[in-house]
Amino acid sequence: MFDDRAGKVLVDLLEDWGVNHIYGMPGDSINNLMEELRKAEDKIKFVQVRHEEAGALAAASYAKLTGKLGVCLSIAGPGAIHLLNGLYDAKEDSAPVLVLAGQVPTDQIGTDSFQEVNMERIFDDVAVYNKEVTSEEQLPSMVNQAIRTAYAEKGVAVLTLPDDIPTEKIKNKVQKNAVMYESPALTPDVTAMQEAAAAIEKAKKPIILAGTGVKKAKEELAAFSDTIAAPVVISLPAKGVMEDEHPNFLGNLGMIGTKPAYEAMEETDLLILLGTSYPYTEFLPEDVTCIQIDRNPLQIGKRYPVDIGVAGDAKKVLGWFNEQLPRSEKRDFLEKYQEKMTSWWEEMKNDEEQTSTPIKPQQVIHEVQKIAEDDAILSVDVGNVTVWATRHFRMKTTQDFLISSWLGTMGCSLPGAIASKIAFPERQVISLAGDGGFSMNMQDFLTAMKYNLPMIVVIFNNERIGMIKYEQEAGGHLDYKTGLESFNFAQFADNCGGKGYLVEKFEDLGPSLQAAASFNQPAIIDVCIEDEPPIPGKLSYDQVTSYTKQTIKKLFEKGKLELPPIRKGLKRM
């Protein structure tokens, strides 16, 4: 390390930390660092994206999918600003990401130089570590500290690097520190677990709401659910922690959820929050005993009144419960909702298995299901497509589901698919996006082409920002400015050098998906779908009222308010 260029030291440290690729775009204030990366391209691959936002979203997706550090790089000024959306996605979904942000040379800082902005201020809210390197001697320790902090706090660490620093030799001996991070093994308090176990044995209608904290405890979750006779509901990003067709599984909760999940939450007498900080508390039961299990003590009781808190890793806690608790004989509640869920799936099949045109979004998911491999990764965008994917795709525990959960940013599915294929080249990757979401980062389909990343991109094309339309209508407003111009995404794929399939009739949907699945390059399936509202599994009274108000408004505006004829025995309201 002594007498080496600081840029080389940085690249060597990244390699020591296990970094094997970086997302970014070359430019003025990182040219010297790019030269060091060029020299090390056999060790660290530089993935050149077309937009820094896509690079940051890809880094966040890689971290969420693997638990490893995602790394992205940008120039000062505009490049750094473009990163912010992807970095907030990483922050909100607790993904460890390192940002290497360029800056003007040290002798120009503070002179209003070209593209100079206050980098630390820009990243202040998004980062758990946010420092500017002011001398080459600082660099090794700051790199290690930044990466350790990103892992420890599961967030974004930013190192701002003036462009002259990488060229400087580290002439003075620097204090060495370790290239390592040890995740703490938090031992649950036995007294708290015993108290929780007593509450579980006492409950007649327990229910589990599981989150991403259970991703490494899938088998333990299934066993726990069976032991205590509790149905399982999941948060959005936790899809896949239990098989959708597992008899104890009730799906998601809330606007994207199922009717059985909603009703079971209304009826339960014990809520077990397991590895989740579920934010939509209006869908949670009132005045019931609540146990919360989380490895982060700060999350316990943060959003919901908890009676018993257990700070510990889900795998350890569930393992202890499964050993200590007897198998419950009180199975009426579970069996009731198993039957309800069976009826729910039958109801869903009515839409999924239609063979009509215009094509319904549910039909698309059903056909995607047929070509999805057992280890497929689904990278799903934000919008109506989120509802269709979560409600209708039957996930296996061997598959992965990737989405911008807490930030909910449109345009996340393609960068997520790119990161998925880089992380797991041997696995099938399917991107599901609306036409609005895909068009936000569609330029990086060229990145998938450039690096030969085979993937299937399915676009639900209804020529509108569908979810916003129905949000407006649910608020009792008229649809305003949600329409989108027609665009042939299949032709776009062909122009990029990939393969495009335009699907306007149902009979072309299955064959197009099968062809794309066998095509060993990026492919786009542009499906013209019927505009259909993502009606919740259980509508609230306020939502029903708002939809009714919106319908009446629309009829008045068209001058065609026609009341139905009075039926015998009924009075017109």
C-alpha positions as CSV (number, residue, x, y, z in Angstrom):
1,M,0.0,0.0,0.0
2,F,2.9,2.3,0.8
3,D,4.0,4.3,-2.2
4,D,1.0,3.2,-4.3
5,R,-1.3,5.5,-6.2
6,A,-4.5,6.2,-4.1
7,G,-6.6,5.1,-7.0
8,K,-5.0,1.7,-7.2
9,V,-5.3,1.3,-3.4
10,L,-9.0,2.0,-3.7
11,V,-9.5,-0.6,-6.4
12,D,-7.5,-3.2,-4.5
13,L,-9.6,-2.6,-1.4
14,L,-12.8,-3.0,-3.3
15,E,-11.6,-6.3,-4.6
16,D,-10.6,-7.4,-1.1
17,W,-14.2,-6.6,0.0
18,G,-15.5,-8.9,-2.7
19,V,-16.7,-6.2,-5.1
20,N,-16.6,-7.7,-8.6
21,H,-18.5,-5.1,-10.6
22,I,-19.5,-1.4,-10.5
23,Y,-22.4,0.4,-12.2
24,G,-21.7,3.9,-13.6
25,M,-21.0,6.2,-16.5
26,P,-17.5,7.7,-17.2
27,G,-17.0,11.4,-17.1
28,D,-14.9,14.4,-16.3
29,S,-14.3,14.3,-12.6
30,I,-13.8,10.5,-12.4
31,N,-11.4,10.0,-15.3
32,N,-8.5,9.2,-13.1
33,L,-10.4,6.6,-11.2
34,M,-11.7,5.2,-14.4
35,E,-8.1,4.7,-15.5
36,E,-7.4,2.6,-12.4
37,L,-10.6,0.5,-13.1
38,R,-9.5,0.0,-16.7
39,K,-6.2,-1.5,-15.4
40,A,-8.2,-3.8,-13.1
41,E,-10.9,-4.8,-15.5
42,D,-10.1,-8.5,-15.2
43,K,-10.9,-8.2,-11.4
44,I,-13.7,-5.6,-11.3
45,K,-16.1,-5.3,-14.2
46,F,-17.3,-1.8,-15.0
47,V,-21.0,-1.9,-16.1
48,Q,-21.5,1.2,-18.3
49,V,-25.2,2.3,-17.9
50,R,-27.0,4.9,-20.0
51,H,-28.3,6.8,-17.0
52,E,-26.9,7.1,-13.5
53,E,-30.3,6.5,-12.0
54,A,-30.4,3.1,-13.6
55,G,-26.9,2.4,-12.2
56,A,-28.0,3.3,-8.7
57,L,-31.2,1.3,-9.0
58,A,-29.2,-1.7,-10.2
59,A,-26.7,-1.4,-7.3
60,A,-29.7,-1.3,-4.9
61,S,-31.3,-4.3,-6.5
62,Y,-28.1,-6.3,-6.4
63,A,-27.7,-5.5,-2.7
64,K,-31.4,-6.5,-2.0
65,L,-31.1,-9.7,-4.0
66,T,-27.8,-10.9,-2.6
67,G,-27.2,-9.1,0.7
68,K,-23.8,-8.1,-0.8
69,L,-22.5,-4.5,-1.3
70,G,-23.8,-2.9,-4.4
71,V,-21.5,-0.2,-5.9
72,C,-22.2,2.7,-8.2
73,L,-20.1,5.5,-9.5
74,S,-20.8,9.0,-10.9
75,I,-19.2,12.3,-11.8
76,A,-19.8,15.4,-9.7
77,G,-22.8,17.6,-10.3
78,P,-25.4,16.1,-12.7
79,G,-24.1,12.6,-12.4
80,A,-24.3,12.6,-8.6
81,I,-27.8,14.2,-8.7
82,H,-29.0,11.5,-11.1
83,L,-28.0,8.8,-8.5
84,L,-30.4,10.0,-5.8
85,N,-33.5,8.1,-6.8
86,G,-31.8,4.8,-6.8
87,L,-30.0,5.6,-3.5
88,Y,-33.2,6.5,-1.8
89,D,-34.6,3.1,-3.0
90,A,-31.6,1.5,-1.3
91,K,-32.1,3.5,1.9
92,E,-35.8,2.8,2.2
93,D,-35.3,-1.0,1.5
94,S,-32.3,-1.3,3.8
95,A,-29.8,-2.3,1.1
96,P,-26.0,-1.8,1.6
97,V,-24.7,0.4,-1.3
98,L,-21.4,2.2,-1.8
99,V,-21.3,5.4,-3.9
100,L,-18.0,6.6,-5.4
101,A,-18.8,10.2,-6.4
102,G,-16.4,12.3,-8.3
103,Q,-15.6,15.9,-7.4
104,V,-13.6,18.7,-9.0
105,P,-9.9,18.7,-8.1
106,T,-9.1,19.8,-4.5
107,D,-7.6,23.1,-5.6
108,Q,-10.8,24.1,-7.4
109,I,-13.3,23.2,-4.6
110,G,-15.1,26.3,-3.4
111,T,-14.4,28.3,-6.6
112,D,-17.7,27.7,-8.3
113,S,-15.8,25.4,-10.8
114,F,-17.6,23.7,-13.7
115,Q,-20.1,21.0,-12.3
116,E,-19.0,21.7,-8.7
117,V,-21.9,21.2,-6.2
118,N,-21.9,20.7,-2.5
119,M,-21.7,16.9,-2.6
120,E,-22.0,16.2,1.1
121,R,-25.1,18.4,1.3
122,I,-26.7,16.5,-1.6
123,F,-26.2,13.1,0.0
124,D,-26.8,14.2,3.6
125,D,-30.3,12.8,3.9
126,V,-29.8,9.5,2.0
127,A,-26.5,8.3,3.4
128,V,-25.5,6.5,6.6
129,Y,-21.9,7.5,5.9
130,N,-21.1,10.6,3.8
131,K,-17.5,12.0,3.7
132,E,-15.2,13.7,1.2
133,V,-11.7,12.4,0.9
134,T,-9.3,15.4,1.3
135,S,-6.0,13.5,1.2
136,E,-4.7,10.3,-0.2
137,E,-3.5,9.1,3.2
138,Q,-7.1,9.1,4.5
139,L,-8.4,7.0,1.6
140,P,-7.8,3.4,2.8
141,S,-9.3,3.9,6.3
142,M,-12.3,5.8,4.8
143,V,-13.0,3.1,2.3
144,N,-13.1,0.4,5.0
145,Q,-15.2,2.6,7.3
146,A,-17.6,3.4,4.5
147,I,-18.2,-0.2,3.6
148,R,-18.4,-1.4,7.2
149,T,-21.0,1.3,7.9
150,A,-23.1,0.4,4.8
151,Y,-23.2,-3.3,5.9
152,A,-23.8,-2.5,9.6
153,E,-26.5,0.0,9.1
154,K,-27.9,-1.5,5.9
155,G,-27.8,1.7,4.0
156,V,-25.9,4.0,1.6
157,A,-22.3,5.0,2.2
158,V,-20.9,7.9,0.0
159,L,-17.3,8.6,-0.6
160,T,-16.8,11.9,-2.5
161,L,-13.4,11.7,-4.3
162,P,-11.8,14.8,-5.9
163,D,-10.4,13.9,-9.3
164,D,-6.8,14.5,-8.3
165,I,-6.7,12.2,-5.3
166,P,-6.6,8.9,-7.3
167,T,-3.4,10.0,-9.0
168,E,-1.5,10.9,-5.8
169,K,0.9,8.4,-4.2
170,I,0.4,7.5,-0.6
171,K,3.9,8.5,0.6
172,N,3.4,8.3,4.3
173,K,2.6,5.1,6.2
174,V,-1.0,4.9,7.1
175,Q,-2.8,3.2,9.9
176,K,-4.0,-0.2,8.8
177,N,-7.4,-1.5,9.6
178,A,-9.3,-4.7,8.8
179,V,-11.1,-5.4,5.5
180,M,-13.9,-7.3,7.2
181,Y,-17.4,-6.9,8.6
182,E,-18.8,-9.3,11.2
183,S,-22.6,-9.3,11.4
184,P,-23.7,-9.4,15.1
185,A,-25.4,-12.6,16.3
186,L,-28.1,-11.1,18.4
187,T,-29.1,-13.7,21.0
188,P,-32.8,-13.4,21.9
189,D,-33.8,-13.0,25.5
190,V,-35.2,-16.3,26.7
191,T,-37.6,-14.6,29.1
192,A,-39.2,-12.6,26.2
193,M,-39.5,-15.8,24.1
194,Q,-41.1,-17.7,27.0
195,E,-43.6,-14.8,27.4
196,A,-44.3,-14.9,23.7
197,A,-44.7,-18.7,23.7
198,A,-47.2,-18.4,26.5
199,A,-49.3,-15.9,24.5
200,I,-49.1,-18.1,21.4
201,E,-50.4,-21.1,23.4
202,K,-53.2,-19.1,24.8
203,A,-54.4,-17.7,21.5
204,K,-57.3,-19.2,19.6
205,K,-56.9,-17.3,16.3
206,P,-53.2,-16.4,15.8
207,I,-52.0,-14.9,12.5
208,I,-48.5,-14.2,11.3
209,L,-47.5,-11.2,9.2
210,A,-44.0,-11.9,7.8
211,G,-41.6,-9.6,6.1
212,T,-38.1,-9.7,4.5
213,G,-36.5,-10.6,7.8
214,V,-37.7,-14.1,7.3
215,K,-36.0,-14.6,3.9
216,K,-33.3,-16.8,5.5
217,A,-35.9,-18.7,7.6
218,K,-38.4,-20.0,5.1
219,E,-38.4,-23.6,6.4
220,E,-38.7,-22.4,10.0
221,L,-41.6,-20.1,9.0
222,A,-43.6,-23.0,7.4
223,A,-42.9,-25.2,10.4
224,F,-43.9,-22.5,12.9
225,S,-47.1,-21.8,11.0
226,D,-48.1,-25.4,11.1
227,T,-47.1,-25.8,14.8
228,I,-49.2,-22.9,16.1
229,A,-52.0,-23.3,13.4
230,A,-51.6,-19.8,12.2
231,P,-52.2,-18.6,8.6
232,V,-49.4,-16.5,7.1
233,V,-49.8,-13.0,5.5
234,I,-46.8,-11.3,4.0
235,S,-45.5,-7.8,3.2
236,L,-45.0,-6.8,-0.4
237,P,-41.2,-7.3,-0.6
238,A,-41.4,-10.6,1.3
239,K,-43.2,-12.4,-1.5
240,G,-41.6,-15.8,-1.8
241,V,-40.8,-16.4,1.9
242,M,-43.7,-19.0,1.7
243,E,-45.0,-20.7,-1.4
244,D,-48.1,-19.0,-2.7
245,E,-49.9,-22.3,-2.9
246,H,-48.9,-23.5,0.6
247,P,-52.2,-24.3,2.3
248,N,-51.4,-21.9,5.2
249,F,-50.6,-18.9,3.0
250,L,-53.1,-16.0,2.6
251,G,-51.1,-13.7,0.4
252,N,-50.6,-10.0,0.8
253,L,-52.5,-7.5,2.9
254,G,-54.0,-4.1,2.0
255,M,-54.6,-2.6,-1.4
256,I,-52.6,-5.3,-3.1
257,G,-53.9,-8.1,-0.9
258,T,-56.4,-10.8,-0.8
259,K,-59.9,-10.9,0.7
260,P,-59.0,-13.9,3.1
261,A,-56.0,-12.0,4.4
262,Y,-58.1,-8.9,5.1
263,E,-60.8,-10.9,6.9
264,A,-58.4,-13.0,8.9
265,M,-56.8,-9.8,10.2
266,E,-60.2,-8.6,11.3
267,E,-60.9,-11.8,13.2
268,T,-57.5,-12.6,14.8
269,D,-56.9,-12.5,18.5
270,L,-53.0,-12.6,18.3
271,L,-50.9,-10.8,15.7
272,I,-47.3,-11.9,15.3
273,L,-45.2,-9.4,13.4
274,L,-42.2,-11.4,12.1
275,G,-39.3,-9.6,10.5
276,T,-41.4,-6.7,9.2
277,S,-42.0,-3.0,9.9
278,Y,-45.4,-3.0,8.1
279,P,-46.4,0.6,7.6
280,Y,-50.1,0.3,6.6
281,T,-51.4,-0.1,10.1
282,E,-55.0,0.7,9.0
283,F,-55.1,-2.8,7.7
284,L,-54.0,-4.3,11.1
285,P,-56.4,-5.4,13.8
286,E,-57.3,-3.2,16.7
287,D,-57.2,-4.2,20.4
288,V,-55.4,-7.5,20.0
289,T,-52.3,-8.9,21.6
290,C,-49.3,-8.3,19.4
291,I,-45.9,-10.0,19.4
292,Q,-43.1,-8.5,17.3
293,I,-39.9,-10.3,16.4
294,D,-37.1,-8.4,14.7
295,R,-33.4,-8.4,14.7
296,N,-33.4,-4.6,14.9
297,P,-34.7,-3.5,18.3
298,L,-35.5,0.0,16.9
299,Q,-38.3,-1.5,14.8
300,I,-40.1,-3.2,17.7
301,G,-43.1,-1.0,18.5
302,K,-42.2,1.6,16.0
303,R,-45.5,1.5,14.1
304,Y,-47.9,-0.6,16.1
305,P,-48.7,-1.1,19.8
306,V,-46.7,-4.2,20.7
307,D,-47.3,-6.2,23.9
308,I,-44.3,-8.5,23.7
309,G,-41.0,-7.7,21.8
310,V,-38.4,-10.3,20.9
311,A,-35.1,-8.8,19.6
312,G,-33.4,-11.6,17.6
313,D,-32.8,-13.2,14.3
314,A,-36.0,-14.9,12.9
315,K,-34.3,-18.1,12.1
316,K,-33.1,-18.5,15.8
317,V,-36.3,-17.4,17.3
318,L,-38.5,-19.6,15.1
319,G,-36.2,-22.5,15.7
320,W,-36.6,-22.1,19.4
321,F,-40.4,-21.8,19.1
322,N,-40.6,-24.9,16.9
323,E,-38.6,-26.9,19.5
324,Q,-40.5,-25.6,22.6
325,L,-44.1,-25.3,21.5
326,P,-46.4,-28.3,21.2
327,R,-48.4,-28.7,18.0
328,S,-51.7,-26.7,18.5
329,E,-54.9,-28.7,18.4
330,K,-56.9,-25.4,17.9
331,R,-57.0,-25.5,14.1
332,D,-60.5,-24.2,13.4
333,F,-59.3,-20.7,12.5
334,L,-56.5,-22.0,10.2
335,E,-58.8,-24.4,8.5
336,K,-61.5,-21.8,8.0
337,Y,-59.1,-19.6,6.1
338,Q,-57.5,-22.5,4.2
339,E,-61.0,-23.0,2.7
340,K,-61.4,-19.3,2.0
341,M,-58.1,-19.2,0.3
342,T,-59.0,-22.2,-1.9
343,S,-62.1,-20.4,-2.9
344,W,-60.1,-17.2,-3.6
345,W,-57.7,-19.1,-5.9
346,E,-60.7,-20.5,-7.8
347,E,-62.1,-17.0,-8.1
348,M,-58.8,-15.8,-9.5
349,K,-58.7,-18.5,-12.0
350,N,-61.8,-17.2,-13.6
351,D,-59.9,-14.1,-14.8
352,E,-56.5,-15.8,-15.3
353,E,-57.7,-18.7,-17.5
354,Q,-59.8,-16.6,-19.9
355,T,-58.7,-16.9,-23.6
356,S,-60.4,-13.7,-24.8
357,T,-59.2,-10.5,-26.5
358,P,-58.7,-7.8,-25.4
359,I,-56.2,-9.3,-23.0
360,K,-56.6,-8.9,-19.3
361,P,-53.5,-8.3,-17.2
362,Q,-54.4,-11.4,-15.1
363,Q,-54.2,-13.5,-18.3
364,V,-50.6,-12.2,-18.9
365,I,-49.5,-13.3,-15.4
366,H,-51.0,-16.7,-15.9
367,E,-49.1,-17.2,-19.2
368,V,-45.8,-15.9,-17.6
369,Q,-46.3,-18.5,-14.9
370,K,-46.2,-21.2,-17.5
371,I,-42.7,-20.2,-18.8
372,A,-41.2,-19.2,-15.4
373,E,-38.5,-21.6,-14.2
374,D,-38.3,-22.9,-10.6
375,D,-35.4,-20.6,-9.8
376,A,-36.7,-17.5,-11.8
377,I,-36.1,-14.0,-10.5
378,L,-39.0,-11.6,-11.0
379,S,-38.1,-8.0,-11.2
380,V,-41.4,-6.1,-10.9
381,D,-42.1,-2.4,-11.5
382,V,-44.3,-0.1,-9.5
383,G,-47.9,0.5,-10.6
384,N,-50.9,-1.7,-11.5
385,V,-48.4,-4.4,-12.5
386,T,-47.4,-4.6,-8.8
387,V,-51.0,-5.7,-8.0
388,W,-51.2,-8.2,-10.8
389,A,-47.9,-9.8,-10.0
390,T,-48.3,-10.0,-6.3
391,R,-51.9,-11.3,-6.5
392,H,-51.7,-13.7,-9.4
393,F,-48.1,-15.0,-9.7
394,R,-47.7,-18.2,-7.6
395,M,-44.2,-17.8,-6.2
396,K,-42.0,-20.7,-5.1
397,T,-39.5,-20.4,-2.2
398,T,-36.8,-21.1,-4.8
399,Q,-37.7,-18.0,-6.8
400,D,-36.9,-14.4,-6.0
401,F,-39.2,-11.3,-6.1
402,L,-37.5,-7.9,-6.5
403,I,-39.2,-4.5,-6.3
404,S,-38.8,-1.0,-5.0
405,S,-40.9,-1.5,-1.9
406,W,-40.7,1.5,0.4
407,L,-39.8,4.2,-2.1
408,G,-42.1,2.7,-4.7
409,T,-40.3,4.3,-7.6
410,M,-41.4,3.6,-11.2
411,G,-38.6,2.5,-13.6
412,C,-37.1,0.0,-11.2
413,S,-37.8,-3.3,-13.0
414,L,-35.3,-3.1,-15.9
415,P,-32.3,-2.0,-13.6
416,G,-33.4,-4.8,-11.3
417,A,-33.3,-7.3,-14.1
418,I,-29.9,-6.2,-15.2
419,A,-28.5,-6.6,-11.6
420,S,-30.3,-10.0,-11.3
421,K,-28.6,-11.3,-14.4
422,I,-25.2,-10.0,-13.3
423,A,-25.6,-11.6,-9.9
424,F,-27.0,-14.9,-11.1
425,P,-26.1,-15.4,-14.8
426,E,-27.4,-19.0,-14.8
427,R,-30.9,-18.1,-13.6
428,Q,-33.9,-17.0,-15.6
429,V,-34.8,-13.3,-15.2
430,I,-38.2,-11.9,-16.0
431,S,-39.0,-8.2,-15.8
432,L,-42.7,-7.2,-15.4
433,A,-43.5,-3.5,-16.1
434,G,-46.2,-1.2,-17.2
435,D,-45.6,1.0,-20.2
436,G,-45.2,4.0,-18.0
437,G,-42.7,2.5,-15.7
438,F,-40.6,0.8,-18.4
439,S,-40.3,4.0,-20.4
440,M,-38.7,5.8,-17.4
441,N,-35.5,3.7,-17.8
442,M,-36.0,2.0,-21.2
443,Q,-32.7,3.4,-22.5
444,D,-30.9,0.8,-20.4
445,F,-32.3,-2.0,-22.4
446,L,-29.2,-1.2,-24.5
447,T,-27.1,-2.0,-21.4
448,A,-28.7,-5.4,-21.3
449,M,-27.8,-5.8,-25.0
450,K,-24.3,-4.5,-24.5
451,Y,-23.4,-7.0,-21.9
452,N,-25.5,-9.9,-23.4
453,L,-27.8,-10.3,-20.4
454,P,-30.6,-12.6,-21.5
455,M,-33.9,-11.6,-20.0
456,I,-37.6,-11.5,-20.7
457,V,-39.2,-8.1,-20.4
458,V,-43.0,-8.2,-20.3
459,I,-44.7,-4.8,-20.8
460,F,-48.3,-4.4,-19.7
461,N,-49.2,-1.7,-22.3
462,N,-52.5,0.1,-21.6
463,E,-51.2,3.5,-22.8
464,R,-51.7,5.1,-19.5
465,I,-50.4,5.5,-16.0
466,G,-53.0,3.1,-14.8
467,M,-52.6,3.2,-11.0
468,I,-52.7,7.0,-10.9
469,K,-55.9,7.0,-12.9
470,Y,-57.6,4.7,-10.4
471,E,-56.1,6.6,-7.5
472,Q,-57.7,9.8,-8.9
473,E,-61.0,8.0,-9.3
474,A,-60.8,6.4,-5.8
475,G,-60.5,9.9,-4.5
476,G,-63.7,10.9,-6.3
477,H,-61.9,12.8,-9.0
478,L,-62.0,12.6,-12.8
479,D,-59.2,10.9,-14.7
480,Y,-56.8,13.7,-15.6
481,K,-53.5,13.6,-17.6
482,T,-52.9,9.9,-17.1
483,G,-52.9,8.9,-20.8
484,L,-49.7,8.0,-22.6
485,E,-48.8,8.1,-26.3
486,S,-48.8,4.9,-28.3
487,F,-45.4,3.3,-28.6
488,N,-44.2,0.0,-30.2
489,F,-41.8,-1.4,-27.6
490,A,-41.4,-4.6,-29.6
491,Q,-40.0,-2.5,-32.5
492,F,-37.8,-0.7,-30.0
493,A,-36.3,-4.1,-28.9
494,D,-35.6,-5.0,-32.5
495,N,-33.9,-1.7,-33.1
496,C,-31.7,-2.3,-30.1
497,G,-30.6,-5.6,-31.5
498,G,-32.8,-7.7,-29.3
499,K,-36.0,-9.5,-30.0
500,G,-39.4,-7.9,-29.8
501,Y,-42.9,-9.5,-29.8
502,L,-46.0,-7.3,-30.2
503,V,-49.0,-9.1,-28.8
504,E,-52.5,-7.8,-29.6
505,K,-54.4,-11.1,-29.5
506,F,-54.5,-13.6,-26.8
507,E,-53.6,-16.5,-29.1
508,D,-50.2,-14.9,-29.7
509,L,-49.4,-14.4,-26.0
510,G,-48.3,-17.9,-25.0
511,P,-46.2,-18.6,-28.2
512,S,-44.5,-15.2,-27.9
513,L,-43.5,-15.8,-24.3
514,Q,-42.2,-19.3,-25.1
515,A,-40.2,-17.9,-28.0
516,A,-38.7,-15.2,-25.7
517,A,-37.9,-17.8,-23.1
518,S,-35.9,-19.8,-25.7
519,F,-34.2,-16.7,-27.1
520,N,-30.7,-16.3,-25.5
521,Q,-30.7,-12.5,-25.6
522,P,-32.8,-9.7,-24.1
523,A,-36.3,-9.8,-25.4
524,I,-39.4,-7.6,-25.0
525,I,-43.0,-8.8,-25.0
526,D,-45.2,-5.8,-25.7
527,V,-48.7,-6.9,-24.6
528,C,-51.7,-4.6,-25.4
529,I,-53.9,-5.1,-22.3
530,E,-57.4,-4.1,-21.4
531,D,-57.5,-1.2,-19.0
532,E,-58.7,-2.7,-15.8
533,P,-58.8,-1.3,-12.2
534,P,-56.7,-3.0,-9.6
535,I,-59.6,-3.4,-7.2
536,P,-58.5,-4.4,-3.7
537,G,-59.3,-7.8,-2.4
538,K,-61.7,-6.1,0.0
539,L,-63.0,-2.6,-0.7
540,S,-63.5,-0.3,2.2
541,Y,-66.8,1.7,2.5
542,D,-64.9,5.0,1.7
543,Q,-63.3,3.4,-1.5
544,V,-66.7,2.2,-2.7
545,T,-68.2,5.6,-2.1
546,S,-65.4,7.4,-3.9
547,Y,-65.7,5.1,-6.9
548,T,-69.4,5.8,-7.0
549,K,-68.9,9.6,-6.8
550,Q,-66.4,9.3,-9.7
551,T,-68.8,7.4,-11.9
552,I,-71.6,9.9,-11.3
553,K,-69.2,12.8,-12.1
554,K,-68.2,11.2,-15.3
555,L,-71.8,10.6,-16.3
556,F,-72.8,14.2,-15.5
557,E,-69.9,15.5,-17.5
558,K,-71.0,13.4,-20.5
559,G,-74.6,14.6,-20.0
560,K,-75.7,11.0,-19.8
561,L,-76.8,10.4,-16.3
562,E,-79.4,7.7,-16.7
563,L,-80.9,6.0,-13.6
564,P,-81.8,2.3,-13.8
565,P,-85.5,1.4,-14.0
566,I,-87.3,0.9,-10.7
567,R,-87.7,-2.8,-10.0
568,K,-90.9,-4.0,-8.4
569,G,-90.7,-3.8,-4.7
570,L,-87.8,-1.4,-4.6
571,K,-87.7,2.3,-4.1
572,R,-85.4,4.6,-6.0
573,M,-82.9,6.2,-3.5
